[in-house]
Amino acid sequence: MIGNDALNVAIDAGENPYLLGPYAPVDEEIVAEDLEVVGEIPSDLEGLYVRNGPNPRFPAGGRYHWFDGDGMLHGLHLADGKATYRNKWVRTDGFAAEAADGRALWEGVAEPRGGNPDDGTRLRLKDTSNTDVVFHNGSLVTLWYLAGQPYKVDPFTLDTIGSDDWKGARDCMVSAHAKVDPRTKEFLFFDYGPTPPFMSYGVVSADGSLTHHTEISIPGARMPHDMAITENHSILMDLPLVVDPDSAARGRHRLEFLGETPARFGVIPRFGTDANVQWFEAEPCYIYHTINAWEEGDEIVMDVCRFRPPSSSSMDFRGPLAHILNYLRLDAYVHRYRFNLVTGRTTEGPIDDRNTEFPMINHRNLGQKNRYAYNVSISSDTVMYFDGLVKYDLEQGTDERYGFGAGRYGSEAPFAPRTGATAEDDGYLLSFVYDATTERSELLILDAQDLPAGPIGRVMIPRRIPNGFHACWVTADELETARVGAA
Ligand SMILES: [Fe+2]
């Protein structure tokens, strides 16, 4: 196991902590069919669990940071009680350029960017598409946290189809955490960058046409990460984690948290313009991920994982990457905002006092009131390790937990509805779990109505899956639309 002490030993020995243990990349694309299952794959669970994450194809020239790795998808397709695993890199323009040259051409976030090739990103960093994955208009769509091209990926083969230009209309990039409305199938997104306009917002229709795009006025370069939607509105974030202009002038991308500056949330009608945004102020904070939002009378309710900004002494990493390692430390708590559209007033407060993140809900409830949220609990051992799952009952104020066990770490756990389900929590939670003892990974299948009972099924995967970022569940019905669309 790679805890903080072991990481420091490795750093002292000149090794890069992001190339070790659970972070270490894999170098082969494989397909493994009819996988061994301990327990069972329920017959009413059919679809695709797919997770994105960084996995460098070539060794970096300078200091590698985990966020720099080329996007790689790991997919577990479940049907008829059987499971197939496959993994593929996302063939971005940057990936193709490096493959043609046989070496890394870009430096990452820990190095100056001035000598990097220009692939159209406003930060002059390689657009890796390594952060998020959603299903829209018959394809997977991979997204990048620094705002890049949306890449369409075949959900059956995980082959990259190409970047999506929305039938020639796209003149912007797209951040991670675009939302697909489960009712209208619209794709709602934001873009952001270091130069004006610092943010924009838009809507792509169910059939892939850009139907709305508007600039959003914010005071300067920010580092927004997520958004939220309701039936009629979207919520955008202007949080006081800002890009330091002095470092930007020197070709760096250093972030600064302004602890006295209010957080601001912009509520915009789905097809509204900049002039229609109603801004709500709140206590200073940072937020990586929203859980959900909905409309309730005059109010918009939004639940989030609210982040406590790290101090430089929050962990004991040393060496040249210490600052970024400390910044990776997740320290977030479930928190509720209410934005009153009539009075303009914000009310807010904590819902839980334990450190959980990477929230998931039943996607059917996205933008509508939900009762349950499913988060990963954050290990205190080291950075970005998830040591269990938490199911929140946000109406009752209760929770249920499942711990992965010693030396076992999971991934974001989407909710997969049982075939024919009507109740919000009638289904399963899925998570890739890495076992540091066996150096193997498995997919855990848990009953969302009884987390403490432990997994119903463990699908044994014949390889280690590196730690990664976001995942989604694609239902069998959605896969069918992809099959029909491709025919
Ligand atoms: Fe994220």
Residues whose N, C-alpha, C, O or C-beta is under 5 A from the ligand:
A	BS01	LIG	none
